[in-house]
Amino acid sequence: DVRMGINYGLNRVRFPSPVPCGSRLRTRLKLLAFDTLPDGGAQLTLEATIEREGSDKPVCVAELLTRKHV
């Protein structure tokens, strides 16, 4: 029953490895926190890890903040 989702920002963004043109990427998301808001919505903190096919190091690691309103 979510009416609207908002990208609220990023925390702790790192780029440990470059991304060559034409690379295949995959993103893994992990829920770190779920906080209720006074208006009945919620703020989610997600850890995003973006990996490049064939590489042992991620190309980006960041915390995403999103808000969901009902």
HUQUIVEN-V646510 format. One line per field, one symbol per residue. ss: DSSP state (2 for helix, 1 for strand, 0 for the rest). A space follows every 10 residues. Layout:
# HUQUIVEN-V646510
ss=???
This chain:
# HUQUIVEN-V646510
ss=0001111111 1111000000 0000111111 1111110000 0111111111 1100000111 1111111110
